[in-house]
Amino acid sequence: MNQGQTVFAQLVELLPRRAFENAVQRYDGQHRVRSFSCMDQLLCMIFAQVTGRASLRETVTCLRAIGPRRYHCGIRGSVSRSTLADANEQRDYRIFMDTALAMIAAARLEVPTDADLSRLDANVYAIDSTTIDLCLKLFPWAHFRRRKGGIKAHTMFDLRTELPVFLCISHAKTHDLWMLDQITPQAGAYYVLDRGYVDFTRLYRLHTAAAFFVTRAKRGMDYRVIERRSVSPDGNVKTDRLVRLRGPKSRTLYPDTLRLVGYVDPETGKCFIFLTNNLTLDAVTIAFLYRKRWRIELFFKWVKQHLHIKAFFGTTPNAVKSQLWIAVIVYVLTVKLKHRHQLRQDLNEVLQILSVTILEKTPVYRVFSEVHDAKEISEVHKQLIAVRVITGQ
């Protein structure tokens, strides 16, 4: 008889228990709690995310169906829909936020970094937001349009490790620029932004903090050229200029020198004008940094496709924020599991395999190695069939 841990227990072993307990104590999460602890709440929500449960009722039904095996997953308290719903609505979402931030800080030191970006010897962040549509009748606080509700997840994403560093939730009417007021710029770090973040007051704040930004210039920007740098006529960089703003308002908001880099994408032939305050980095690297910004869009796409952040288990702001931060925790757990066991599968494949093997008492590496071996055998089998068809055997 296998007396080992379940796959789910091995997954949640990667949680920072000390950081979680400190967060529970900091926000008084155990106040008047009898049996269903904050850890039970977290594990139930992780179970829902990993197994793809679409509602609170469905989650509780499945947890009850596995019976005593809940204990082997680490869930000690009895599970009911009302208890889990009350916990999501009343227990401070910052418990899970602080836990996720502690996990991210540790994971950034552990997971491998992008080889190209490592040469910069500086942190590189992309800042963007994604909108999640909600029903206005169920979420009246999530103002968006006249007959539609929604929230925005403003995210700062570490491009070196492909991990979200910070997340802010607001109603969908909030402008993207609001995110720049929520962060503390790091000296020497690069912030890659799209055109929606071009606000010279906030960009100058990054500049005075000794941080660098890379974005796209808006059309009609009023400036004067103070220096034209030489570029290779055969390269993709067409122009490299140092400029000063000369608009009556903009030159006051940003009185220092800026740099405009004209770049033609070799694949599409489209011309981009990049705006940055870094005057020393070569122009090709400026364009390369902005291309890396696309990774945050892929992160949003992955989370929306593979984690449940569109159908929420509660309607209060606290319940919504708790579920979003727990989704971030699941994402980081998946990344750490893939790195710790050197899994060959993609992140979406890792999550899919976890969803069907979560109650097995098998070492994680063995589960994924068996899947990989079976996949290789299947590919070899397909090749043999193809050869027989071609040779007529």
C-alpha positions in Angstrom: 0.0 0.0 0.0 1.4 3.4 -1.0 1.7 5.6 2.1 3.2 8.6 0.2 1.8 12.0 -0.1 -0.9 12.9 -2.6 0.1 15.0 -5.6 -2.0 17.9 -4.2 -0.1 17.7 -0.9 3.2 17.8 -2.7 2.1 20.8 -4.6 0.9 22.9 -1.6 4.2 22.0 0.2 5.7 24.8 -1.9 3.5 27.3 -0.1 5.5 29.6 2.3 3.8 28.5 5.5 5.6 30.9 7.8 4.7 33.9 5.6 1.1 32.7 5.4 0.8 32.3 9.2 2.3 35.8 9.7 -0.2 37.3 7.2 -3.1 35.5 9.0 -1.9 37.0 12.3 -1.3 40.4 10.8 -4.9 40.7 9.5 -6.6 38.7 12.3 -7.7 36.0 9.9 -8.5 33.5 12.7 -10.9 35.8 14.5 -13.8 33.8 15.8 -12.9 30.8 13.7 -14.0 27.5 15.1 -13.0 24.8 12.6 -12.6 26.1 9.1 -9.2 27.8 9.2 -7.6 30.2 6.7 -5.4 27.4 5.5 -8.4 25.3 4.8 -9.9 28.1 2.8 -6.7 28.6 0.8 -6.4 24.8 0.1 -10.1 24.6 -1.0 -9.6 27.5 -3.4 -6.4 26.1 -4.8 -8.3 22.8 -5.3 -11.0 24.6 -7.2 -8.4 26.4 -9.4 -6.3 23.3 -10.2 -9.3 21.0 -10.9 -11.2 23.6 -12.9 -14.2 24.0 -10.7 -16.6 26.7 -12.1 -18.6 27.5 -9.0 -18.6 27.4 -5.2 -21.3 24.7 -5.1 -19.4 22.6 -7.6 -16.2 22.9 -5.5 -17.9 21.9 -2.3 -19.6 18.9 -4.0 -16.3 17.6 -5.3 -14.6 18.1 -2.0 -17.3 16.2 -0.2 -17.2 13.4 -2.8 -13.5 12.6 -2.1 -14.4 12.1 1.6 -11.5 11.2 4.0 -9.0 11.9 1.3 -9.5 15.6 2.0 -7.3 15.0 5.1 -4.5 13.7 2.9 -4.7 16.9 0.9 -4.2 19.0 4.1 -7.9 20.1 4.5 -8.7 19.5 8.2 -12.0 21.3 8.6 -15.5 20.3 7.4 -16.4 21.9 4.1 -19.8 23.6 3.4 -20.8 26.1 0.8 -21.9 28.7 3.3 -18.7 28.4 5.3 -16.5 28.8 2.3 -18.6 31.7 0.9 -18.4 33.5 4.3 -14.7 33.0 4.5 -14.2 34.4 1.0 -16.3 37.5 1.8 -15.1 38.3 5.3 -11.5 37.2 5.6 -9.1 39.9 4.4 -7.8 39.4 0.9 -4.5 40.8 2.0 -3.7 37.5 3.7 -3.5 35.9 0.2 -1.9 39.0 -1.3 1.0 39.0 1.2 1.4 35.2 0.8 1.6 35.6 -3.0 4.1 38.4 -2.8 6.3 36.3 -0.5 6.1 33.4 -2.9 7.0 35.6 -5.9 10.0 37.2 -4.0 11.4 33.7 -3.3 10.6 32.3 -6.8 12.4 35.2 -8.5 15.6 34.1 -6.8 15.0 30.4 -7.8 13.6 30.2 -11.3 16.0 30.7 -14.3 16.0 34.2 -15.9 15.9 35.2 -19.6 19.4 34.9 -21.0 19.0 38.0 -23.2 17.7 40.2 -20.5 20.3 39.0 -18.0 22.9 40.8 -19.9 21.4 44.1 -18.9 22.2 43.3 -15.2 19.0 45.2 -14.2 15.4 44.4 -13.4 13.0 44.7 -16.4 9.3 45.1 -15.8 6.3 45.4 -18.1 3.3 47.3 -16.8 -0.2 46.7 -18.3 -3.8 45.9 -17.4 -6.4 43.4 -18.4 -10.2 43.9 -18.1 -12.5 41.2 -16.7 -16.2 41.6 -17.6 -18.8 41.2 -14.8 -22.5 41.3 -14.4 -23.5 44.7 -13.2 -26.5 43.4 -11.2 -24.3 41.0 -9.3 -21.3 43.3 -8.9 -22.9 46.8 -8.6 -19.6 48.2 -7.2 -17.7 47.3 -10.4 -18.5 50.3 -12.6 -17.7 50.0 -16.2 -20.4 50.9 -18.7 -24.1 51.8 -18.4 -25.3 48.2 -18.5 -22.1 46.3 -17.9 -19.7 45.8 -15.0 -16.1 45.0 -14.9 -12.8 45.1 -13.1 -9.2 45.8 -14.2 -6.2 43.9 -13.0 -3.3 46.3 -13.2 -0.1 44.2 -13.3 3.6 44.7 -13.0 5.3 41.8 -14.7 9.0 40.7 -14.3 10.1 40.0 -17.8 13.3 38.3 -16.6 11.5 35.5 -14.7 8.0 35.8 -16.3 6.4 36.3 -12.9 3.8 38.9 -11.8 5.5 41.1 -9.2 2.5 43.2 -8.2 -1.2 43.3 -8.9 -3.8 46.0 -8.2 -7.5 45.6 -8.7 -9.9 48.5 -9.6 -13.2 48.9 -11.3 -12.8 48.9 -15.1 -13.3 52.7 -15.5 -10.0 53.3 -13.9 -7.3 54.7 -16.3 -4.2 52.7 -16.8 -2.1 55.6 -15.5 -3.4 55.0 -12.0 -1.0 52.0 -11.8 2.0 54.3 -12.1 0.9 56.0 -8.9 0.8 52.7 -7.0 4.4 51.6 -7.5 7.7 52.7 -6.0 10.2 53.0 -8.9 13.5 51.1 -8.5 16.7 52.9 -9.4 18.3 51.3 -12.5 15.2 49.2 -13.4 13.6 49.3 -16.8 9.8 49.9 -17.1 8.3 48.9 -20.5 5.0 50.5 -21.2 2.5 50.9 -24.0 1.3 54.2 -25.3 -1.6 54.3 -22.8 1.0 55.1 -20.1 2.5 58.2 -21.8 2.0 60.9 -19.2 4.9 63.3 -18.8 4.3 64.0 -15.1 4.5 60.3 -14.2 7.3 59.5 -16.6 9.4 62.3 -15.1 8.7 60.8 -11.7 10.3 57.6 -13.0 13.2 59.6 -14.4 13.9 61.5 -11.2 13.9 58.1 -9.3 16.9 57.0 -11.6 14.7 54.4 -13.3 14.4 53.9 -17.1 11.2 53.7 -19.2 10.6 52.4 -22.7 7.4 53.2 -24.4 6.0 54.3 -27.8 5.7 58.0 -28.6 2.2 59.4 -29.3 1.4 61.0 -32.6 1.7 64.7 -32.8 4.2 65.0 -29.9 5.7 68.5 -30.0 9.5 68.5 -29.7 12.7 69.9 -31.1 15.7 67.8 -32.0 18.9 68.6 -30.2 21.1 65.8 -31.6 20.9 63.2 -34.4 22.9 60.1 -33.9 24.3 58.0 -36.8 22.6 54.8 -37.7 23.5 52.0 -40.1 21.7 52.4 -43.4 21.2 48.6 -43.7 19.9 48.1 -40.2 16.3 48.1 -38.8 17.0 51.3 -36.8 16.2 54.2 -39.0 16.5 57.2 -36.7 18.0 57.8 -33.3 17.5 61.4 -31.9 17.8 63.2 -28.7 14.9 65.7 -28.2 13.4 68.2 -25.9 9.7 68.8 -25.5 8.6 72.3 -26.5 4.9 72.3 -25.8 3.9 75.0 -23.3 2.7 72.4 -20.8 4.8 69.3 -21.7 8.1 71.1 -21.5 7.3 72.1 -17.9 6.1 68.6 -16.9 9.2 67.0 -18.5 12.1 69.5 -18.7 14.9 66.9 -19.4 16.2 65.3 -22.5 14.3 62.4 -24.1 15.3 59.9 -26.9 13.3 58.9 -29.9 14.3 55.7 -31.7 12.7 54.9 -35.1 12.6 51.1 -35.8 11.2 49.0 -38.6 10.0 45.5 -37.7 11.8 43.2 -40.2 8.8 40.7 -40.1 5.9 43.1 -40.7 7.6 46.2 -42.1 5.8 48.3 -39.6 7.6 51.4 -38.3 7.7 52.1 -34.5 8.8 55.2 -32.7 10.1 54.4 -29.2 10.4 57.0 -26.5 12.9 56.5 -23.6 14.9 58.4 -21.1 17.9 56.0 -21.5 20.5 57.9 -23.6 23.3 55.3 -23.6 21.7 52.0 -24.4 22.0 51.0 -28.1 18.9 51.5 -30.2 18.5 47.8 -31.1 18.3 46.9 -27.4 15.6 49.6 -26.9 13.5 48.0 -29.6 14.3 44.5 -28.2 13.0 45.6 -24.7 9.7 46.7 -26.1 9.3 43.5 -28.1 9.7 41.6 -24.8 6.6 43.5 -23.4 4.4 41.1 -25.3 5.1 38.5 -22.6 2.7 40.2 -20.2 0.0 39.8 -22.9 0.7 36.1 -23.0 0.5 35.9 -19.2 -2.9 37.5 -19.3 -4.0 35.1 -22.0 -2.7 32.1 -20.1 -4.3 33.1 -16.8 -7.7 33.7 -18.4 -7.6 30.5 -20.3 -6.3 28.1 -17.7 -7.4 29.6 -14.3 -10.8 30.6 -13.1 -10.8 34.4 -12.9 -13.9 35.1 -15.0 -16.5 33.2 -12.9 -16.2 34.4 -9.3 -17.3 32.5 -6.2 -18.4 35.7 -4.4 -19.8 39.1 -5.3 -18.1 41.4 -2.8 -14.8 43.2 -3.6 -13.0 41.2 -1.0 -14.1 37.8 -2.4 -13.1 38.9 -5.9 -9.7 40.1 -4.8 -9.1 36.9 -2.8 -9.9 34.7 -5.8 -7.6 36.7 -8.0 -4.7 36.6 -5.6 -5.2 32.8 -5.1 -5.1 32.4 -8.9 -1.7 34.2 -8.8 -0.6 31.8 -6.0 -1.6 28.8 -8.2 0.3 30.3 -11.1 3.5 30.6 -9.0 3.0 27.2 -7.6 2.9 25.7 -11.1 6.0 27.6 -12.1 7.9 26.5 -9.0 6.7 22.8 -9.5 7.9 22.8 -13.1 11.3 24.2 -12.1 11.9 22.1 -9.0 11.2 18.8 -10.8 12.7 20.0 -14.2 9.4 19.1 -15.9 9.5 19.0 -19.7 5.9 19.9 -20.2 4.5 23.4 -20.8 2.8 25.2 -17.9 -0.7 24.5 -19.4 0.2 20.8 -19.7 1.5 20.7 -16.1 -1.8 22.2 -14.9 -3.9 19.7 -17.0 -2.0 16.7 -15.6 -2.3 18.0 -12.1 -6.1 18.3 -12.5 -6.5 14.5 -13.1 -3.7 13.2 -10.9 -4.2 15.4 -7.9 -5.3 12.6 -5.5 -2.8 10.0 -6.5 -0.1 9.1 -4.0 2.8 9.2 -6.4 5.9 11.3 -6.5 5.3 14.3 -8.7 8.4 13.6 -10.9 7.1 10.1 -11.6 3.7 11.3 -12.7 5.1 13.7 -15.2 7.9 11.3 -16.4 5.3 8.6 -17.1 3.2 11.1 -19.1 6.3 12.2 -21.1 7.3 8.6 -21.8 3.8 7.7 -22.9 3.9 10.8 -25.2 7.2 9.7 -26.7 5.9 6.1 -27.3 2.8 7.6 -29.0 4.9 9.7 -31.3 7.1 6.7 -32.2 4.0 4.7 -32.9 2.7 7.4 -35.2 6.0 7.4 -37.1 5.9 3.7 -37.5 2.4 3.8 -38.9 3.4 6.5 -41.3 6.4 4.4 -42.5 4.2 1.4 -43.0 1.7 3.4 -45.0 4.5 4.8 -47.2 6.2 1.4 -47.8 2.9 -0.4 -48.2 3.6 -2.9 -45.4 
